[in-house]
Amino acid sequence: MADKKEEILKRPLYVFDLPHELLFTLQLKEPSFLLVGPTDGATEGRGVASASDKKEGTDHLGGSTACGLCNTSFQNLAEQRRHVKSDWHGYNLKQKLRGLNAVNEVEFEKLVGDLDESISGSDSSISEDEEDGSAAKESTLSALLKRQARLHDITEADAVPQKKKRGSGSPPLIWFSCSLLPSNTSLGVYRALFTNSEQQNSDVLDVLRKKQLKPAQVKRTQNGSNGVPLPSSMNGPNVFLCMIGGGHFAAMVVSLTPKLGKKATGIEERQAIVVAHKTFHRYTTRRKQGGSQSANDSAKGAAHSAGAGIRRYNEVALEAEVRALLSEWKELIDGSELLFVRATGTTNRRTLFGPYEGQVLRQNDPRVRSFPFSTRRATQAELMRAFVELTRLKVSEVDEAALAAAAAEEQRRTESATKPTNTPSKPIAPKISKDEETALLHTSQIQALIRRSKAPAIISYISQHSLSPDFVFHPPTTQAHHHASTPLHLAASLNSPTVVLALLTKAGADPTTFNGEGKPPFDIAGDRATRDAFRVARSELGEGKWKWDVAHCPAPLSKAEADEREASGRAESQKVEAERRKTETERLEKETIANGSKKPPNRVTGKTLGVTERTGEELREQEGRGLTPEMRAKLERERRARAAEERMRRMASGASGAGAGR
């Protein structure tokens, strides 16, 4: 069975070109999910064929992975939890409280669509698209309930009758089992791939088998227009995909007829045939603040900045470009089997669905679908990713027995939580004691002084508060305190030799204390100067003060030897830097002479031979080092005053010389 599974699933499975052996061994997973409800008005569109079927379905949906209120089932608990948090479930709860009938998913989407259309003519009530980064002023559910409250007093004669769409409100995926695969392996197909006419057929497997397409050998021909024309050998069905939001627009027409191809590994795969594609981008969103310019104008009034004018112009230009492209693709769109559109927000929906003259896309078109999964920024690559996600067969391995046990346990917890108890539902966090509060204060103060390398202040703070030099930072459970649990550990990890030497020689810190990682302070020192501070402390304190071998500290080193090592290291670094500068100067001289310049760069003689002469700006920057901003400003004013006096002196001497010449 495992070898058969690996052979079948060795390549991604394309929904419209499934292997023959797999296609005719598929079975609909139990419970059977009907695609649509009745075609008559006998049962108020609840997704069942008769009153008796409705009762049976309701009884069945009373399980742990179902919602009896919305009359829908779920494949797992995660889908059920997402459904409970959705606006659809919340709306049905409100309907039940009012004594009204619940609605299915398609009817709820229709209500939301009518809500967008009802406010599309008023710019003052536009709320910005969620993709634009602006938080919505109110949720979709609250806006829908407020609108229904306003329309509550409208009589039936004045109300416009609307035709209800039938739908089951089932999850977006239809799951199948296969006799060739293990029992815990399920195969899923997105429900949105079926047209409304195909959804009226209760035999899902028969519909899926009829939708299979033979791969085509494509020879593309260019005609100079947008995209590539559909060759005569590709008369199969197409789908139209479109995304708009945040100033980005992307559209694509893809043929459902697959094209055979091979990966680099030699495995055969089905490739999509893009008939036409186009993307637009305009600067319409307000940077950092988020939201489109039109939404900001509606909320706060028209702004008069240059950026606001540019964004208004780009919004109009983007709308014109999108509608012009839709008109140009009208023949392709009309011939498409399905239209997948992502245009959340009133502004974006009005751009696509109008109303406007020559409108191509319509809100009530039965072919219009939304993407049944999350999407990112509207780009050509994102559209192709969405198409692959839609048309690829989903493989899920779920242990149904474990899932049922987890559902039963969750149900038991829910029931026990609803029972009244004398204990509070949430445990009360214990209050911090006074000692813990004091320890937290000492921790913050000592760490701040160590980070600023204030060695005398640290010694004074420890002595004034009668603290141990091996004070353990609080709380000790954090990751930072696990690595540097004491002041000596922290000073060593920050490479502060002055603080390390002061803690060891003056405060009496223990170098054999280990942190949470089992390391002494010497092991976490990061440079030679810090490690030399431990050796100097060993020399000054003596061998009998601490077990220096346990602290991993090397042989003692006197203060003079440590200073000599530091000076020699500094001299060596300066020598290396001087050699580097000399080499760089010689290279620049050679490049200057090679480029035809007669005068090489200025050089200074003496001890700094080979160093280029500094500019006036570099000299001024060197003079200002270590000065406060006020002192630097005063120095600059004095320099400018001296320069002005020199100019005046030269002008006066020049004028007197000219008079004497006459």
C-alpha positions, 0 to 999 in steps of 0.5 A: 500500500505504501509503494502504491501511495508513493507511486500515485503521489510522486507528482502533484495531481492536477484536478482536471487531468487525474490518473485513470486508476485514481479517478475511478477508485475515488469515493466521497468521504462520509458524511457525504457533503452535497454541493447544493441544496434544493432548487425549489423553495420548499426548505428555505435554502438550507442545503437539503433536498426535502424536509425529511432530509433536512431533519436527518442532516440536522441530526447528523450535524449535531456531532462534535465537528459540525455546526447545527446552527449553520447546518454544516460539517467540517473535516477537522476541529481547526476548521470548526473553530475558524467557523465559530469565529466567523461573521457568518456564524455570528450573524446566525446567532443574532438571527436565532436570538431574534427568532428568525431563520439562519442563512447559509454561506452563499446567502450571507455572502450575498448580504455582504455584497448587497451591503457593499453595493448599498454604500458604494454611491456615498464617498463619505461612508467609504471605509478603507480596504484592509490591505491598505493598512487602515483599520476598519471602523466597524466589522462586516457583521456590525455594519450588516446588522446596523443596515438591517436595523435601518431597513426594519421599517421598510414595507414589503411593497417598497422593498426590492425582491431579491432572488436567493442563491442556494448553497450548502455552506459547506467547507471549501474543500470536498474530501474523497477517499481512495481504495489505492491509498491508506484509510487515513489519507484523504484527497480534497478538491476546492468546491469553487472549481464547480460551476453553478450548473455542475453544483446542481448535480449531486453525483460529485464523482460523475461531475469530476470525471466529466471535467477531465481534460486531455493535455495539449501540445501548445504552439504559441503565436504572437499578435502584438496585443496583450497576452497570447491568443488562444490557438485553435488546438486550445478550445477548452475552458478558461478561468479568469483571475483578478486581484486588486488592492493597495494600488496593485492590480493583476489579472490573468486568463488561464486555460484549464487544458494542461500542458505536459512538461518535465522537471529537471529530475525527469518527473512529468508534470502538468503546466498551466497555459497563460492565455493573457496576463497584465499588472498595474501599479499606482501610488495610491496608498498613504505611506506609513499612515496607510489607507487610500487618499479617497478614504482619508478625504472622506474621513478628514476632508480633502488635503491640499498637499502635493502627495495628496494630489498625486494619489488622487490622480493615480486613483483615477488613472488606475481605475481607468486603466483597469476598466480599459483592460477589462473592456479589451479582454471582454471576449476572453472574460465572457468565454471564461468558465469561472471568474475568481476575483479578490477585491475587498473594500468598497473602492476596489469593488466599485472599480471592477463592478461599477456601475459604469458604462461598458461594464464587463464584470457584474456582481450578480454574475453566477461565475464570480468566485472569491479565492477560498484561501488567503492571498498576498499582494496582487502580482502575476506570481501571486495569481499563478500561485493561486491558480496552482493552489486552486487546481492542485489536488490536496492530500491530507493524512489525518488519524480519524480515530485520534481526531474523534477522541480529541473532539470528544475530549474537547466536548467534555471540557466544554461541558465541564467549563459550562458547569457552575463552580465555586472556584474562579474560572481564571487563576489569579496571578500571585502578587509580587512580594516586597523582597522580589520587588527589591531584587528586581530594582537591584537587578536593573540598577546594577545591570545599567551601571555595568553596561555603562562601565561605571566600576566605582559606582558599582562598588559603591552601590553594592556596599551601600545596599549590603549586597553580595558581590555574587548577587543573582539577577532576578528573575533567574528564569529568563534567557538573559539571566540564564547566560549572565546570572551574576554581575561578574558574568555580565561584565565578562560577557560585555567585555568590560575589563575595568568592571571585571577587575574592580569586582574581583579585587575590590568587591570580592566577587567569586570567579568560580561561580557558574551560570545556568550554562555551567560556565564560569565568568572567564569562559564567557569573556570575549576579548584578551583585555577582559581575560587579562583582567582575571589574570591580573586579579589572580596576581593581586589576590594571590593563589589562596584566595580562590580556586583559580583552576576551577575558574579556568583562569590561566597563570597570573599576570602582573598589572605592568605586564598586562599594560605592556601587552595592551601597549604592544597590541595597540602598537601592532594594530597601529603598525598594521594600519600604517602599512595599510594606509601606505599601501593604499596611498601608493596605489592611489599615486600610481592610479593618478600618474596612470590617469595622466595627472602630473601632481601626485596627492599631497604627502606630509613628511616626518614621522607620519611618512606615507599618510595623506594630508587631512582636509579642512573638514577632517581637521574641524571634525577632529577638533570637535570630538568630545565637545558638547553640541553647545561647545561645538556651536560656540567654536564654529561661531568663533571660527566664522568670526575670525574668517570674517575679520580676515576678509575685512582686513584684506578688503581694507588693505586692498582699498588702501593700496588702490588709493596709493596707486592713484 
